[in-house]
Amino acid sequence: MTDAVTRAAQILKDHRESIDRLDAILVYTLGERFKHTQAVGKLKASHDLPPSDPDREATQIARLEDLANRADLDPDFAKKFLNFIIAEVIQHHKKHQE
């Protein structure tokens, strides 16, 4: 291999190692987030509160869009990601109310 190809392979390896660490952070962060949303779901169920809160969801989506813009992340992607998470959380909350 040429020096340039060897260097590119090392840079690629370094990026992939960073991506792997970030993926781990995302998974553990989501795990922690869902622990809290599960607790919220149980609290809502025990007090007969609705499983979803459209006002809170809209506020969170707007907040995430702002964060995405500041982080140089596509805000549409961030919104889709949060909507996916919210849908999962609502399903969990509904299960607690059954």
N, C-alpha and C positions, 0 to 999 in steps of 0.2 A: 504494500500500500504506500501511497505517497504521503508525505508529511501533511498535506492539506486534507487528504481523506482521513488520515489518522486523527488529526485535530477535530475534524467534523464529527467523527465517530465519538470522540470524547465529549464534545459539546452536546451531542444528541443524548449520550448516556447521562450527563449531568441534568439536562432538561427532564428526562424521563424519571430520574430519581426525585427531582423536585415535584413533578406531577404526582408520583406515587405518594409522597409525603402529604401533599395537598389533598389527594383523594382520601387518605386516612383521616385527615382533619375534618373533611366534609362529612364522612360517615359518622365519626364520633360526635360531631356537632349536631347532626341530624338526630342521632340517638338521644342526645341530651335534650334537644328541643322537643322530641316526641315524649320523653318522660314528663316534661312540664305540660304538654298538651293533653296527655292522658290524665294527669291530675286535674286539669281544668275540666275535662269531660266528666270525670267522676263528680266533681264539685257541682257542675251544672245539673247533672242527673239527680243528685241528692237534693237539689233545691228547685227541681222542676223548671230549669231554665232552658231556652231553646238551644239546640246543638250548634247553630250558626249565629253569627253576629255580623250582618252585612255592613254595618257602619264601621266596625273594627276592621273587617276585611278590606274595605275600600281604603281606609286610612293606612293600613299596612302595605297595600299595593302601591299607593302613592309614595309612601316612605321608601319602599324598596326601589321604585323607579328613580327616585332622587339619589339614593345610594349608588345604584347602578351607573347613573350618569357621572357621579363623582369618581367612581372606580373605573371608568372607561370600559364599562360592560354594556352590551346591548340591552337597553331597558325592556325591549319586547321579550327577550329571552328571560330576563329576570322576572318579568310579570308572569310569563308562562310557568316558570319554575315555582313561584310562590303560589299561583293558582293550583298547581298540582299538589303542593303540600297542604294547602287549605282544604282541598277536596278530600285528601286522606284524613286530615284531622276531623273534619265534619263526619266522615264515615265512622271513625272511632267514637266520636261523641254520640252518634246515633246508637251505636252498639251498647254504650253504657246506659242508655235510656230504655233499652228493651227489657 
